[in-house]
């Protein structure tokens, strides 16, 4: 499709506007869209954000499926064994089977996924606070995506990136 | 072992001069901890269990704030010795029935225990008579701090203290209060209590009985959620909300019984006393049931000549392992029933 304005370049920006119930469509090239003051930056971010979220979601499922096949390199524990015994084999299992356990932990602890309380000698308060903040941002991001507030989601994702 | 000394006396957590002790028998706080760099117990061989036992035993015994304490090797004790500790609530059935190297450090006053290689490497507990969770928390918090300066705990900045079972994750705290609720039982209000407890994420268990079946109307109520709520808040909920409410309901039920059903109440208490004073053979289950009725009668002012201390003492002395250790030999079920009846007659007549 050609750009409606310059009629030279290919149209890569597709804009749908609904004004007073009337729907108009414009197909522009990037340069003409910019001239018309149509911000394409946010659109790109949104697409990027959505694809990254979908990827993350697929990864979750894949991760869950992968965890079902895994065994812990430290203790040899598998998810099958855990389902039978209801106890884990070593602290490392919380990493190896992170996704699967997270659902279970959330259910067992009234929706909570973040420690509040004592910190043992030798662990810094700062480290725990940072993890706390990251987890809180992740939660907010999930909520923003669920509410389809992609602008907020984009902001939160950037904050998370900076922290990591 | 110092079990003979233990088996003759009443546990301090059974003390009657404690807050709300007409309803609340005792308070307990337990912390679940594991050592970093070691597997959880289900994946440990005996050598690793022994290593963990040695580290933790030495660490706890070296703490100077604990006063008179002693170590008991649970793996080498006899069944009856292990049962005695279970009857006195010093170790769990789980530790008694476990396999491989395991043990417990116990305070002479029985108000502190450290179980080593139970479900987790370390389970610290403090106990107090009546409703006294603040004191339990202060003590266990200080002990836990001292231990954490000597060993490295398995800890994650996201999930807190890492435990073998994910249901204990986070603070690893289990706050438990043992209650005597005979009037709520008699007025058939227990089901309501259990349902509201469930809504509040609390667990209610029968105390002396197996599983949820309570023998003698003793119940243990404890928290389930250990992640996302700090220790102080958990304790505070029990101290200011949950337990005072239950105590209030039990007292109301007692008042109602006194006002309306005095004859039924007195009949039940008098029958209990008559059987306990005269029986020649009595099972542990029946004794527990009747002693519970007697305890209610004393707390409600219907019986004056027997003290609560005597009843509390009998709750322990009539249990199977206590009978056998005090007799100095193993007894079969019938011999125990005879000795139990003798013990009751001697103390109550």
Contacts between the chains, C-beta under 8 A, distances in Angstrom:
chain1	res1	chain2	res2	distance
A	74	B	39	7.0
A	75	B	39	4.8
A	75	B	40	7.5
A	75	B	43	4.2
A	76	B	43	6.8
A	77	B	43	6.5
A	85	B	42	5.9
A	86	B	165	6.1
A	87	B	40	6.4
A	87	B	41	7.8
A	87	B	42	5.2
A	87	B	119	6.6
A	87	B	164	4.2
A	87	B	165	5.0
A	88	B	40	5.7
A	88	B	42	7.9
A	88	B	164	5.7
A	88	B	165	7.3
A	88	B	166	7.1
A	89	B	39	5.9
A	89	B	40	5.7
A	89	B	42	6.2
A	89	B	43	3.7
A	90	B	38	7.7
A	90	B	39	4.2
A	90	B	40	5.5
A	90	B	43	6.1
A	91	B	34	6.9
A	91	B	36	6.9
A	91	B	40	7.5
A	91	B	154	4.2
A	91	B	156	7.5
A	91	B	162	4.4
A	94	B	156	6.4
A	94	B	159	6.1
A	94	B	162	6.0
A	94	B	166	8.0
A	101	B	166	6.0
A	104	B	166	6.0
A	105	B	159	7.4
A	105	B	166	5.2
A	105	B	169	6.3
A	105	B	227	6.6
A	108	B	166	6.3
A	108	B	167	4.9
A	108	B	224	7.6
A	108	B	225	7.8
A	108	B	227	7.8
A	109	B	167	7.9
A	109	B	169	7.3
A	109	B	170	6.9
A	109	B	225	5.0
A	109	B	226	6.7
A	109	B	227	3.9
A	109	B	228	5.8
A	110	B	201	5.7
A	110	B	225	4.9
A	110	B	228	7.2
A	111	B	228	7.8
A	112	B	170	7.7
A	112	B	225	6.9
A	112	B	227	4.7
A	112	B	228	2.5
A	112	B	229	7.1
A	113	B	158	7.6
A	113	B	227	7.2
A	113	B	228	7.1
A	114	B	158	6.3
A	114	B	227	7.4
A	114	B	228	5.8
A	115	B	156	7.6
A	115	B	157	7.4
A	115	B	158	6.5
A	115	B	159	5.7
A	115	B	160	3.1
A	115	B	161	7.9
A	115	B	169	8.0
A	115	B	170	5.0
A	115	B	171	7.4
A	115	B	227	6.3
A	115	B	228	7.3
A	116	B	160	7.9
A	116	B	170	7.6
A	116	B	171	7.8
A	116	B	228	5.6
A	116	B	229	6.1
A	116	B	230	4.6
A	117	B	160	6.4
A	117	B	170	6.7
A	117	B	171	4.2
A	117	B	173	7.7
A	117	B	229	7.5
A	117	B	230	3.9
A	117	B	231	5.1
A	118	B	141	7.4
A	118	B	144	7.3
A	118	B	160	7.8
A	118	B	161	7.8
A	118	B	171	6.4
A	118	B	230	7.7
A	118	B	231	6.2
A	119	B	155	7.5
A	120	B	148	4.0
A	120	B	152	7.8
A	120	B	153	4.8
A	120	B	155	5.4
A	120	B	161	7.6
A	121	B	145	6.9
A	121	B	148	4.5
A	121	B	149	4.8
A	122	B	148	7.4
A	122	B	152	6.5
A	123	B	155	5.8
A	123	B	157	7.1
A	127	B	157	5.0
A	128	B	157	4.5
A	130	B	157	7.5
A	131	B	157	4.0
A	131	B	158	5.1
A	132	B	157	7.9
A	135	B	158	6.4
